[in-house]
Amino acid sequence: MRNLRPVATSSLGRTTVFVHPELSKCIHVFLRHDALRKPLQTLYDGPFAVVKRVTKLINLQRQSKEICASIDRVKPTFMLSDTIDSSKPYFIPIS
C-alpha cells in the first residue's frame, strides 16, 4: 500500500487547432459555420475578403458589414485572380 503513487492527470481541455500557414498572407478566407447544420449544408461560408489581421482575430468583409472572427474558424481560399468577387458568396451548385 505504501508503494502506490497517484496517477498523473491528463489534460483533456488542451486541444490544438491547426492554423494554416497561408492565413498570414491570404486575401480571402472561408468562415466555418458553427451552428447546427441541415443535411447537405456546407461547413464553410464564403469566401470573404480579409480587412485586418490581429494575433488571434481576423476582420472580414461580409456583405456590407465588417465582422470579427477567430483564426480557428477560418481557412484560406485558393482562387484564380480573375474569379475573385467578394460581393457575393461562392456556392457549389448541387446537381
Contacts in CASP RR format, 6 or more apart in sequence:
PFRMAT RR
TARGET T0000
AUTHOR 0000-0000-0000
METHOD contacts of the structure
MODEL  1
MRNLRPVATSSLGRTTVFVHPELSKCIHVFLRHDALRKPLQTLYDGPFAV
VKRVTKLINLQRQSKEICASIDRVKPTFMLSDTIDSSKPYFIPIS
17 72 0 8 1.000
19 71 0 8 1.000
19 72 0 8 1.000
20 75 0 8 1.000
20 76 0 8 1.000
22 76 0 8 1.000
22 78 0 8 1.000
23 29 0 8 1.000
23 58 0 8 1.000
23 71 0 8 1.000
23 74 0 8 1.000
23 75 0 8 1.000
23 76 0 8 1.000
24 53 0 8 1.000
26 50 0 8 1.000
26 76 0 8 1.000
26 77 0 8 1.000
27 49 0 8 1.000
27 50 0 8 1.000
27 84 0 8 1.000
28 47 0 8 1.000
28 48 0 8 1.000
28 49 0 8 1.000
28 50 0 8 1.000
28 76 0 8 1.000
28 77 0 8 1.000
28 79 0 8 1.000
28 84 0 8 1.000
28 86 0 8 1.000
29 46 0 8 1.000
29 47 0 8 1.000
29 48 0 8 1.000
29 50 0 8 1.000
29 58 0 8 1.000
29 60 0 8 1.000
29 74 0 8 1.000
29 75 0 8 1.000
29 76 0 8 1.000
29 77 0 8 1.000
30 44 0 8 1.000
30 45 0 8 1.000
30 46 0 8 1.000
30 47 0 8 1.000
30 48 0 8 1.000
30 74 0 8 1.000
30 75 0 8 1.000
30 76 0 8 1.000
30 77 0 8 1.000
31 44 0 8 1.000
31 45 0 8 1.000
31 46 0 8 1.000
31 48 0 8 1.000
31 60 0 8 1.000
31 62 0 8 1.000
31 69 0 8 1.000
31 73 0 8 1.000
31 74 0 8 1.000
32 43 0 8 1.000
32 44 0 8 1.000
32 45 0 8 1.000
32 73 0 8 1.000
32 74 0 8 1.000
32 75 0 8 1.000
33 41 0 8 1.000
33 42 0 8 1.000
33 43 0 8 1.000
33 44 0 8 1.000
33 45 0 8 1.000
34 73 0 8 1.000
37 43 0 8 1.000
40 94 0 8 1.000
42 91 0 8 1.000
42 92 0 8 1.000
44 75 0 8 1.000
45 89 0 8 1.000
46 77 0 8 1.000
46 89 0 8 1.000
46 90 0 8 1.000
47 77 0 8 1.000
47 79 0 8 1.000
47 84 0 8 1.000
47 86 0 8 1.000
47 89 0 8 1.000
47 90 0 8 1.000
48 60 0 8 1.000
48 61 0 8 1.000
48 62 0 8 1.000
48 86 0 8 1.000
48 89 0 8 1.000
49 60 0 8 1.000
49 61 0 8 1.000
49 86 0 8 1.000
50 58 0 8 1.000
50 59 0 8 1.000
50 60 0 8 1.000
50 61 0 8 1.000
51 59 0 8 1.000
51 60 0 8 1.000
51 61 0 8 1.000
51 66 0 8 1.000
52 58 0 8 1.000
52 59 0 8 1.000
53 59 0 8 1.000
56 70 0 8 1.000
56 71 0 8 1.000
56 72 0 8 1.000
57 68 0 8 1.000
57 69 0 8 1.000
57 70 0 8 1.000
57 71 0 8 1.000
58 68 0 8 1.000
58 69 0 8 1.000
58 70 0 8 1.000
58 71 0 8 1.000
58 74 0 8 1.000
59 66 0 8 1.000
59 67 0 8 1.000
59 68 0 8 1.000
60 66 0 8 1.000
60 67 0 8 1.000
60 68 0 8 1.000
60 69 0 8 1.000
60 74 0 8 1.000
61 86 0 8 1.000
END
